[in-house]
Amino acid sequence: MIKIPRPQRNLGNVLEKTNETSKKTFKRAKKALLITLVFIFVLLFWLGWQFYGFSSKIIARNTEGSAPALVKGLALLDEIKPRDLKGEGDGRVNVLLLGVGGERHEGPYLTDSILIVSVDPVNLSVAILSIPRDLLVPVTGFGYVKMNSIYTLGENNKTLTSGGPALLKKTLGQLFDIPIHYYALIDFNGFIKAIDAIGGINIEVPEDIYDPFYPDGYGGYDQFYIKKGFYKMDGETALKYARSRETTSDFDRSRRQQAIMVAFKEKLMNFSTFLSFKRLNEMMNILSDHIKTDIQLWEIERLIEIAKKIDTSNIQTKVLDDGPEGFLYGDSVEGMYVLRPAGGSFLRIKQFVHQFFKDIYLSEEEALIEVQNGTAREGLAAITSNELTALGYKVVKFGNADRHDYETTIIYDFSGGRKPFTVEYLRERFKAKLITQEDPTNLVDIKIIIGADYDSYY
């Protein structure tokens, strides 16, 4: 066999070529990295600029203050102290959501949709309550007003009310005895565009709907018909589905609106939605023209953090209606259809709201409370006991005090510091003098002696 000699390699040339190749590869990688970093910087700058412009257009100053759960931060929730809480139910974050027609619609600022979304950041759950727009409610300084016209009333009397959102938050807060921390308002066009921007939403329609009287926005009608089944709805279809009520009821419509909210949350929290910068840009442009809110940017970020952790199965929905619970009944005032509370009092409704928006601190502490009447007003202990029970307090005993000339309401804390939130809630509610006493033999944690300075809510 003839051996063919291999060509001799010049090791120096090989090393030189290898070094040149490595240098070129390194330069290309360095250039690619630099381009990537510049892209990321430009992207972050663009997003920051977009959010700044976006926030300055839609975010208003919050005159009611923030929820302690957000002020402290999610990681510090356990460090919230009783005196951080402004009032009843501040363990939850309550957001008032409003839907209006907007420009080029009849009654542009009548609230077509009114919902309270209550977030429990500890147990990662949400409760959504729909309030009928025809409900007749007392508004401080204006008498009784239909719910859907309060926003307009506030906007037309800003010197007295600080505007429509502030008046609605105040009215609902007094009505249900809960703090309304924030509001968010969207008009019909924004609703349509927002749903289209995320590629539509998936909705189950439980029964056929035929509405030949759906308004077309020009004084006429645009027939709306949809059969029972599963649909991927675009914005326009979803709006019709949310608003149609002529052949169903306002309460049915409220339930459909809640279903749309849940579907929108599911789609919006989808990871691919947030990765799409085109959709993100569309959403920001849409929001800047069609939404108003007093939720600040850093609070929006924290609410999103919570929302991403909440499973759909932990979202409860209720409609304040005239159903089996018998909360409301239909009436007429000067030919205008209205809804009134059954029995003429909002007490049962208030009790229902407090059970639905269950206060996490009161539930955990389960303080045993005694109420005593220290005034000459007959039956005040029983009345106050009913009030507190309706609000979720555990009143186990009530009756008359040792005398009837107490000028000031007094709260005795026998709990040894084990019921701090309940004590603080009650102290704030009654504006009472607080006395802490060690009494291990006492069968209650807290005793309230009502003085002449206390005005009952009812």
N, C-alpha and C positions, 0 to 999 in steps of 0.2 A: 504494500500500500504506500502510495506517495503522500507524504505529509505536505500540506500547503501552509506555508508560514503565515501567521496572522500579522496584519499590519501593526506596526508599533505606534502607540498613541503618545502624543506629546502631553504629558501630565499637566504641564504649565498652562497649555492652551485650554485644556478641559476645565481646569480650575477657574481660569479667567472667564470662560464662557458661562460657567455656572454662577460666578459672582455677578456677571452682567444680568443674567436671567433673574437672579434673586433680587437684585437692585430694581429691575423693571417691575417685578411682581410686587415688591414692597411699595414702590412708588404708586402703582395702580391701586393697591389696597389702601394706602394712605390717602390717595385722592378720593377713592370711594367713601372712606370713612369721613373725610372732610365734607364731601358733598352731602352725606347722610346727616352729619351734625348740623350743617347749614340748613338743610331741609327741615330738621326737627326744630331748630331755633325759629325759623321763619313760620313754621306751623304753629308753634306755641305762641309766638308774637301775634300771629293772625287770630288765633283763638282768643287770646287775652283781649285784643282790640275789639273783636266781635262781641265778646261778653261784656266789655266795658260799655260799648255803644248800646248793646241789647239791654243791659241792666239800667242804664240811665234813662231809657225810654219807658220801661215798664214797671220798675220797682219804685214804690213810694215809701216814704218814711212810716214806720210802724208806730202809731200813737198809743197803742195798747201795751207795747212791750213784748218781749219774747218769752217763749216757754222755757222754764228752768232746765228741762231735759236737753234742750239745744244749747242754752247758754253755757251750761257746764261741760257739754260735750258728751258723746255717747260713752267714751271710755271712763268718764268720771261720774256716771249716773249714780253710783252708789254713794258718792260724796255729797249729793244734794242734801241740804239741811232744810228742816221745816220752814225756817224763816225765808228761804229762797222762794217759797211758793207764794204767789200773789193771792190765791183764793182757792175755792173749791175745784177739785178735778185737775189741778195743775200737774199731776203726775202723768197726764196724757197731753198730747199735742193736738189741738183742735183747729182745723182749717175750714173756713167757710168757702164753698165753691159756688160761683154764680155764673149763669148763662144768660146773655142778653142778645137781642137782635142786632144791635149796632146800627151804624149809619145805613140809610136806604131801606130800613125796615120800619114797619108801623110800630109805634111805641118802642123806640130804639133802646131805651134804658129801663123798660119793665123787665124784672128778673123772671125769665121763662123757666129757669131751673134754679133750685136752692137746695144745697146739700151741705151737711156738716160731716167732714171726714175726721174721725178721731183715731189717732195713732197711739198705741201702747208700745213705747220703745223698749220696755223691759221684757214683756212676753212676746214681742214681735207679732202683734196682731193689729187689725184695723176694723173699725166699726163705722159704717156709712149710714147716715140717717137722711132721708129725703123729706123735705117740708113742703106741703102743698102751697101753691102760690095764692090760693083763694082764702087762706086762713086769716081771720080777722084778729089782730093783736093790738094791745095797747102800746103806743109809742109816746115816750115822755115828751110833753109839750105840744103834742098834736092829736091826742085822743086815740080813737080806734082806727086802724088803717089796714088795708089788705096787704098781705106780705109782699106781693110782687111789685107794689108801688113805693115801698120804703126807700129803695135806692134812689129813685127819681126825686122823692121828697127831700132826701138828704142833699142831693146835688143842687137842688133849687134853693136850699136854705143853708149854705155852707157856713155862714157866719154863726149860725146857731148849732149846727150839727157836726162840723168838720168834714162834711161830705157824705156821700151815699154809703161807702163801705163802713165808715166809722159808725154811722147811725144803725146800720144793719147788725154789725157786730155787737153794739151796745144793747140793742133791742133783744136779740136772740140770747145774749148772755144773761140779761135780766129775766127773760121768759123761762129759760131752762135752768137758771142758776149754775151756769158753768162759764168758764172763761173762753172766749173765742180769740185765739192768739193771732191768727192770720186770715187773710182772704186772698182769693185768686178769682179773677173775672175774665171770661172769654166770650167773644161775640160769635155769631153763626159762621161768618166767613173764616174766622180763625179755627173754629171747630172742624170745618170741612178740610181746610188746608193741612192742619196738623195730622189728621188721620191719613190723608193722602201721602203726606211726607214720610210716614213710617210704613207705607205700602199696604194700608188697609188693616182692618181688624177682623178677627174671627168671632162670629156671634151665632148663638143658637136661638132661633125664633120659636117660642113654645106653641104659638097658635097663629092661625091666619089673621092678617090685618087688612081691612079694606076701608080706606078713608077717601071718599070722593070730595071732601071739603078741605083738603090740605092747602094752605094759602100759598099762592105762587109769588107773593111779594109785590104784586102789581094790582091788588084789589080783587083778583080772581082766584081760581082754584087749580091745583095741580094734583090730579088723582094719584093716590099712593096705594099700591097693593103689593103685599108680600105673603108668600105661603109659609106654612110651618116647615122648619128644617134648619140645616146648618149653612151659613153663608160667610163668605169673605166680603165684607162691606167696604165700599169706598166712602169718602167723607160725605158726599151728598146723600147717599142712601142711609148712612148712619144718622145723619141729622134728621131726616124724615122719620126714621124709626124712633128716634129719641123724642121728637116733638109731636107726632101724631096723637090726637086724643079725642077727636070728634066722634068716632064710633067705638071708642073704648072708654077709659076714664083717666083722669089726671093721676090717679094712684097707680094704674097700670103703666102709664108713661114714666112715672118716677122709677118704677122697677126696671124698665128698659134702660133708663139713663144709668142706673147703677151697674147693670150688666155691661154697658158700653165702657164705663170707667174701669171696671176690672179687666176687660179685654184690652183696653188701651194700655193699662199698666203692664200687663203681661208682654205686649208687643214692644213697648218702650224699653223694658228692662232686658230685652233680648240682646245678647252680646253683639251680634252682627249689626244691630241698629246703631249702637254707639260707635262701632268701627267705621261706619259709613260717613265720611266727612261731608259728602254731598247732602245727605239727609240731615246731618247736624247743622249745616249751613242753612238749609231750607227751614228747619225748625226754628232757628234763631231769628231769621228774617220774618217768619210768620208771627212768632210770639211778640216781636217788637211792635207790630202794627195792631195786634188783635187781643193782647192780654194785658191786664193790670194786676199787680199784686203788691203786698207789703212784706213778702218773705224775702229777706236779704240773700245775696249770693251765697255766703258761707252757710246760711241756714238751708238753702236749696240743696247744697252739696251734702249736708248731713241727713236731710230727709231722703235723698237718693240712696245714701248708705243704708238707711233703715229699710227703705222700700225693696232694695235688692235682696234683703234677707227674709222678707215676709212671703210666706207661701200663700198661694191663692186660697187654700183651704182654711187659712186663718183670717179671711176677710168676711165679715158678717154684714148683711145689708137689711135695713128695715125702712118701711114707709110709714110715716105718721098719717094714718088714714081713718076711715070710718068703718073698718072691718070688725071682726069679732070682739076685739078689745073695747070697742065703743068709745074711742077717744074723741071723735068729732061727729058733728051732724051738720047737714046742709040747712041753710037759711037764706032769707032774702032781705036786703037792706035797700030800700028805695029802688026796687027792681033789679038790684045787683046781686048775683049769687055769691054767697060767702060760706065759709066753714067756721063753726064755733066749737069750743070745747064742751064736751058733754058734762052736764051738771053745772055749767057756768063757771067752772074753775079750772085753772091749768095745773092743779095739784097732782092729779093722776098722771098727766102728761109729763110733768116734771119728775115724778117718781119713775116712770118708764124710761125717760132719758138717762137718769142717773144709774139705773140698772143696766141699761145698754152700754153706756160709757162708764163702765165700772171703774171706780177710783182704785188704783193699785195699792195706794198707801193705806186707805181706810180698810180695804179687804184684808191686807196682811196683818194689821194691828188688831182688828176686831175688839175694840175697846168697849167695855160695859159701862153704860151711861145712866145716870139718874138725873131727872129733871124736877126741880122744885119751884113752886110759884111763890115768890117773895113780895107780891103786890096784892092790891085789893081787887084786881080784875079777875073775876070768876072764870075758871076753866082754862086759864092761860097755860098751865103745865100740860094739860092734855093736848091743847092746840099745838104747842111747841114740840111736844113728843111726836105728834103726827108729822109735823114738818120735818123733823130730823130723821125719822124713820123713812120718810119718802126720799130723803137724800142719801140713804145708805148707812146711816148711823144705827148702832145697836142699842136702843133705849130699852132697858129692862125694868125700869121703875119710874113712876112719876106721882106727884102729889103736892101738898102744900108745905111751905117752909115753916120754921118755928115762929115766924112773925110775918106781917104783911106790909112792912114799911121800908123795905130795901130800896134805896135810891139807885144803887149801882148793881149791875149784874156781876156775879162772882163765879169763877170756875175754880173748883178744887181738884187738883191733880194728885190722886193717891197711887198712881202707877209706878212711882219710883223712876220716872224717866223712860219707861218702856213703851209709851204710846205718844211719842213726840209729835207726829204729824196730826193725829186726831186732836190733840190738845191745841196745837197751833191753828188748825182749821176752825175749831170752836171759838178760840180766843178772838180770831179775826172776825168771825161771823157775828158774835155778840158784842164785839168791842169791849170785852169784859176785863175785869181785874183778875189776875191769875194768882192763886195761892197754892204753893206746893206743900203737901203734908205727907209725912210717913205714917201710914196706917194700914199695916198688913192684915188687920181684922176686917177692914171694910170690904163689902161684897161687890163694890163697883170700882172701876178704875178712875172715873171722872164724875163729879157731881156739879150740876149747874143750878145756881139759885138765881132766878130771873128777877131783875130789879126794874124800877120804873123807867129806866133809860132805854129799855129794849122795845123796839117796834116790831111786832110780828109781821111776817111777809104777807099774811093772808087776812 
